């Protein structure tokens, strides 16, 4: 059973997550959001689709999806989660991969008729399998649907059908005025000079700006001001803020966060099974809440959190390898079967415990 968290939709959007490009994408057609981490809060995209009255099939890809068979199984599992009763056997069948994806698109069109929507997050993980996106999306665009992709990097030319819009970081970026207003509203006690440096450092990336606002509220403006003065860039700033944020975190919370960073996701049941207690990662801007009690580590926080957690090494390699080799997790859909059969092959596995 594929990793069930990959089809959990984002929840709990805040006002800062909204953007006019999300509203435009929710009107229908093909939209590709291509921007580095930090520029897009996908909970705002989900909210826009809800406002437009579009039921959604949501899927979040990982490095394992560069294999066409895994990508196909991921899609089928997501459709089955959002459309119970969807009948499709993802087992290998006759025909080339494009034909299989075209058949899946036809089945999806029947199971999720217009005005349904399909969202594929992190399409940059597909690599060569990205060529199959045209076979999947083309038939779906013949009716009133919204088909939306997000990618941290530009996709190869010709990957997507020509009839679509591309949204870049330039479109998503908050201008200096809007960024200043956000900081003034959410971090009013942050000194003006520090706020201007944050605005310049974050370059209009809304998730980074929201993170600084959260840090000012949780840690105080003086600490954030010192971190801003010492940071050489936004990643350095996030790492410093994470280190300060985690100082008061108990060891079980740090272990839960380290596990979430290794896997890319967190859930109380997963923490209980792996760590022996249902410890939750410490709350912070690094976690994006998802449906059914799941959360995911936001992409832009992977390296800063690794830097903050590295000195204590709260999660050793033996823990991760033991999890990967536990068949029960695959049977319950917590990890992909491929990971359960190959120790160390967890999706989004980090580097600190290798």
N, C-alpha and C positions, 0 to 999 in steps of 0.2 A: 504494500500500500504506500503510495507516495506521501511525502512529508505534508501533513495536513495544514500546517501553518502557512504554507505557500499560497493558499487560497483564502486566507482570512482577510476580510476587508478592513481598512483603517476606520477608526472611530474617534470620537471626541475632538472634532475640529474646533479650532479657535478662530477668532476674527482675522488673525494674521495669516491664516492658511488660505484665505480666499484670494482669488486673482481673476481678473477679467478673462484671461486666456482659458481658464477652466470653464467658465460659462460659455465661451465660444465653442470649445471642444464638445461640450455637452449637447450642443444643438444638433450634432450629427456629423457623419462623415469620418474621415481618417485624420487623426492628429498625432504627430510625433513630437514629444517633448524631449529635446536633446540639450542637456545642460549638466555641468559638473554637480556633484553633491552639494546640497545646501541651498539650491535655488528653487526647489520645488517641495512643497509639503503636500503629499498625496492625499491626506485626509481632506484637504480643500477640494481636490478633484472629485473625490467620492461624494462630498456634499453637493457639488454642482450637479452631478448626475442625478442625485436624489431630487434636487429642486426641479430638474427638468422632467422628472417622472420616468426615468429610464432604469429598469431593473439591470443589475450588473453581474457579469461573470468576471471575477477578479483573480488574476494569477500573478505571482511574484517569482521571478526566475532566479536561478543560482547558477554557479559555474557548471554544475552537473548537466544543465540543459543544453549544453553545446552538442550533446549526443542527440540525434534526431529522435531515437526511440524514447529516451528519457523526457525530452520536450513533449512528445506526443502524450506520454502517460501523465505528465504534469497537467497538460491541458484537459485531458479527460477527467482527471480527479477533480480539477477545479469546476468543471461543468457539472459533474455529479454532486458536488457539494452545494452549488447554487441552484441546481435543477435536479432535485432528488428523483430518481426513476429514470434518469438519462441512460439509455442502453447503448453501450459501445464497448467492444472488446479491443483494448489497445495492444493485444498480443500481436506479434509479427504476422503479417498477412501478405498475400501476393500483391505485387505492384511496387512501383518506385515511390520514394518518400513524398514527392509533390502530389501524387495521386491519392495517397493516404490522407494527407492534410486537406485536400479538396473534399474528400468524403467526410472527414470530420467536420469541415465547415458546413457542408450540406446538412449533416445531422444536427449541428448546433443551431442552424437557422430554423429548423423545425422545432427544436426543444426550447429555444429562446427567441420567439418571433419579435419583429419590430414592435415597439421602439427599444428593444433591449440594447445593452452595451457590452463591449468586451474591453477590459483593461489588462495590458501586459506590462508589468513593471520590470525594469532592469533588463531590457532587451539586448543590451551590450554583451551579456553573458552568452548569447547564442553563438557567437563566432560564425563559423561556416554554416551552421544550421539556420542562420538568419535568412538565407535564401528561401526558406520555406514559408516565410511570413506572407509573401505574395500569394501563394497557393491557399493559405488560410484566410487571409483578409479579403481577397478579391471578391469571392462569392458573397461575403457578408455585407459588402458595401452596395450591393444591388438593391437593398431595401433601406428603410429609415433606421439606421443603427449608428451608434457612436463607437468607433473602434479607435482606441487610444493606446499609445506606447510611450514608455519613458525609457531613456537611455542616458547613461553618464557620458557616452562618447558618440560621435557621429557614426551612423550606420553606413556600410559600404553603398556606393551608388548602385541604384537598381534594386535594392533590397525590398523597398516598399512600392506598392502601386503608385502610379504617377498622380492620381487624383487625391491628393492629401495636402495638409498644411504642416509645416514644421515650425515649432516654437523653440526658440533658443534662449540662452542665458540673457541675451540683450533684451528679449521680450519680458522675461520674468524678473529681471533685476529691478530692485527698488531704487529710485533716484535719491540723491542726497537729501532732498526735502522730505520725501516719504520716509526714508530711513531715520532721519532726525526726529520726525513726528512719532515714529514707533518707539524710539528710545526715550523721548520725552514723556510719552504716555505710560510706558511699561517700566522705565527705570528713571523716574524723575529726579532722583537724588544723585545720579551719576554726574560728576562735574562736566561742564560744557566741553572742555578741552579733551577729556577722555572720550566723550560721546563723539566728537568729531573724528578722533583717531579710530574709534570702532567703526564708524561709518566708512572711512577710507579703507580700513583693513578688510572689512567684510565684503566690500565691493557690491553691495546691494543684495547679497544672498540672505534671503529672509530667515532660513533656519538658523544661520549663524547669529543673526541679529536677535532672534528670539532667545537663543541660548544665552547670550550676554545679558539680556533682560532678566532671564530666570536666575542667572548667577548673581546679579545685583540684588534681587529680591531675597535669595537664600543666603548669600554670603556677606552682603553689605556692599555698598558702593566703593568704600575705601579699598577693600581687597581687590575688587574688579579693576579699579583705577591702577593699582600697583601692577597687576597682571598685564594690563594694557600697555603700561609704560615699558615693561620688560620684554614683551612679545615681539618677535621679528616678523610674524605673519599670523594669519588666522588659525592655522593648525597648531602653531606654538601656543597661541592664546587659549584655544580649547583644551589643550593638554594641561596647561597650568591651572585653568579653572577646574578641570576634572580632578586633578590631584588635590586641590584645596577642598573640593566638594566631598571627596571620598575619605578625607582624613578622619571624620567622625563616624564612618561606616564600620559596623561590626564585621568580624571576619566572615560570618556566614553570608552577609550581604555582598561582600567583595567576591566570595566564591560564586554566588549566584550570578553576579554581573560577569565574572570571568567565563562562566559557562554560557551565558547568553552571547558573549562576544565570540566564543568558539563556534557556536552553532548558528548564530545570527538571530536567534529567537529565544524567548523565555516564556515559561508557563509554570505555575505552581506544581503541577503533577510531574513535570519533567525535573524540576529542582528536587522534589521529594524522592523521585526514583534514583536520581544520580548522586545527590549529595546527602541523602538520608533525612532531609528535612525540607519542608515546603518554604524555604527562604526565598524572599523576593529580592530582586536587584534593587539597589537604592533608586528612588525616583529621581529623574533628571531629564534634561532635554535630549539625552542620548537615546531614550526609549520612545518608540511610537506605539501607542495602544492599538491593538487589533481586536477583532471580534472573538468571542468565546474564551476570553481570558488570556489570549496570547499577546505578546508584544514583540517588536523587532528592533534591533539596534540600527539606528539611522546610519546610513553609509558614511557620512562625513565624520562620524564619531569613532570609527573603527581604530584608526591610528592614534588619535589622542587618548582613547581609553587604554589601548595597549601600552602606551608610554606611561600612563598614570598607574597602571596595575603591575607593570613589569618588575619593579623593585621587590615586591612581596611575593610574586609568583603564586597567587592564591589557588590556582588550579594546575596540578601537575599533569604530565602527559599520561600517566597511568590511569587517571580518572577518565580522560577523554577516550583513550583506547578501550577501556573497560565498557564504556557506554556504547561505543561503536560496535563492539562485539556482542552486545546483548540482544538476542533475537526478539525479546518481548517488546522492545521499543519499535522495531519494524512492524511487528504484528499489530500494534496499536496505532500505527501511522505516525509515530513521533519522529522517526528517522526513515529515510528511504531504504529499501531492502539492500540496495547496492552498498550503502554505508555500513549496514549491519554485517555484511559478509566480508568487508575489507576494512579491518581496523585502521583508524586514522583518516578514513575517507568521509568525513562529515562535511555537509555543505557549509560554505563560508568559514572553513576552519582557519583559525588565526595562526600566527607564526610563533607566539611566545612560548608555546609548550612543545614545539617540534624538536 
